[in-house]
């Protein structure tokens, strides 16, 4: 399938809508976790800029040291 904005072959529109929705939800969940890490970081060990660049798996340590600890 082609769209007017791209000559690249693309998956079905419904699939792209679902994929886009999944990415938005995933991003929202990660942002929520980062907000909570910062809220419970009493030692001010973490900064938003530092956390936003981490993959989800790399957030495990900050989560253990802040949210889980409290």
C-alpha positions as CSV (number, residue, x, y, z in Angstrom):
1,X,0.0,0.0,0.0
2,X,1.2,3.5,-0.8
3,X,0.3,6.8,0.7
4,X,0.5,10.2,-0.9
5,X,3.3,11.3,1.5
6,X,5.5,8.3,0.7
7,X,6.4,6.1,-2.2
8,X,7.6,3.5,0.3
9,X,5.4,0.3,0.6
10,X,3.7,0.5,4.0
11,X,1.7,-2.0,6.1
12,X,-2.1,-1.7,6.2
13,X,-3.4,1.5,7.7
14,X,-5.1,-0.4,10.6
15,X,-1.8,-2.0,11.6
16,X,0.0,1.4,11.5
17,X,-2.8,2.8,13.8
18,X,-2.4,0.0,16.3
19,X,1.4,0.3,16.2
20,X,1.3,4.0,16.7
21,X,-1.2,3.6,19.6
22,X,1.1,1.0,21.2
23,X,4.1,3.3,21.0
24,X,2.2,6.2,22.5
25,X,1.0,4.0,25.5
26,X,4.5,2.6,26.0
27,X,6.0,6.1,26.0
28,X,3.3,7.3,28.5
29,X,4.0,4.4,30.8
30,X,7.8,5.0,30.7
31,X,7.2,8.7,31.5
32,X,5.0,7.8,34.4
33,X,7.7,5.5,35.8
34,X,10.3,8.3,35.4
35,X,8.0,10.8,37.2
36,X,7.7,8.4,40.1
37,X,11.5,7.7,40.3
38,X,12.0,11.5,40.5
39,X,9.3,11.9,43.1
40,X,10.8,9.3,45.4
41,X,14.5,10.2,44.7
42,X,15.1,11.9,48.1
43,X,18.9,11.9,47.5
44,X,18.5,13.8,44.2
45,X,20.6,11.1,42.5
46,X,18.7,11.2,39.2
47,X,17.8,13.8,36.7
48,X,15.1,13.7,34.1
49,X,17.6,14.1,31.3
50,X,19.5,11.2,32.5
51,X,16.5,8.9,32.9
52,X,14.7,9.8,29.6
53,X,17.8,8.5,27.7
54,X,17.7,5.1,29.3
55,X,16.0,2.1,27.8
56,X,13.2,0.5,29.9
57,X,15.5,-2.3,31.1
58,X,18.0,0.3,32.3
59,X,15.4,1.9,34.5
60,X,15.3,-1.2,36.7
61,X,18.1,0.0,39.0
62,X,16.7,3.5,39.5
63,X,13.2,2.0,40.2
64,X,14.7,-0.4,42.9
65,X,16.6,2.5,44.5
66,X,13.6,4.8,44.7
67,X,10.1,3.5,44.2
68,X,10.6,0.0,45.5
69,X,12.7,1.2,48.4
70,X,9.9,3.5,49.6
